[in-house]
Amino acid sequence: MTKIILYLDAGTELRSSLDPIIETIRTHGYFLTQQKTLIIDHTDEQTFTALNTSKNEFSTGVYYQTAGGILGFITNHSGFHKDILTPFVACSLNVDCIAPITSRSSTTHRFDQSVLSILVHKVGYKVESAERFHGDFGSALELDTNMVIFSRRWHCPKVYASEVVFRHTCTYSPIFRSRHRIKIIHEHIGVHPCGTLTVFKLRSFQIELPVYQVYMILYMIYIFMMSCLYCWSPYVLRFLLSITRIKQRKV
């Protein structure tokens, strides 16, 4: 019996029927969608080497990353299993392939997404480029009417937060714990959908930022205010002294 597997990570939000995606999977045997970032800009050098390719092969032309959190395929698609799934699993089990020691953040390396992107482009699989399957806050407003998948990622509000069930203890692989210091989270008592965000509202304007960015902005405002105070204080003092002298002369 043919089965369809569709994987969506927690950062995706369904806006309408999945029928067009299911139809694509039935037609081509798989569904892959594009991201807005380039492979060469967000993939570590060691990952290219581990997958028997090089960064130079992706430097000529425009090779966008394939979304790692939106993936569908038919279970009996032998080509997808051989070309994508098997090497994907093999790379995931090799820390030097999926998470090299030189890859410290998602700004330079996208881990599973980088691996998937390289594998997909090496074999020339079709990747959906329509933004209605991967749009986010930077997408055009007219996409709202026909958006299928919206990439909300960490932004609030989390419309499905009330349905989330956490495990009491979250543990990580010893491989990643030895290379990256990750704090183990214990006992999730409740769901806090906006716990890592601070929301600013000014009339109709709203901005959502991670806490560390809020602190950074506040620090920059503080530096700006202190700089202004330092630069303008001599002029203010001179002005006040001149007023005082004028008053003394009048007396």
Buried (B, 14 or more C-beta within 10 A) or exposed (E): EEEBEEEBEEBBBEBEEBEBBBEBBEEBBBBBBBBBBBBBEBBBBBBBBBBEBEBEBBEEEEBBBBBBBBBBBBEEBEEBBEBBBEBBEBBBEBBBBBBBEEBEEEEBBBBBBBBBBBBBBBEEBEBBEEBBBBBBEEBEEEBEEEBBBBBBEEBBEBEEEEEEEEEEEEEEEEEEEEBEEEEEEEEBEEBEBBEEBBEEEEEEEEEBBEEEEBEEBEEEEEEEEEEEEEEEEEEEEEEEEEEEEEEEEEE
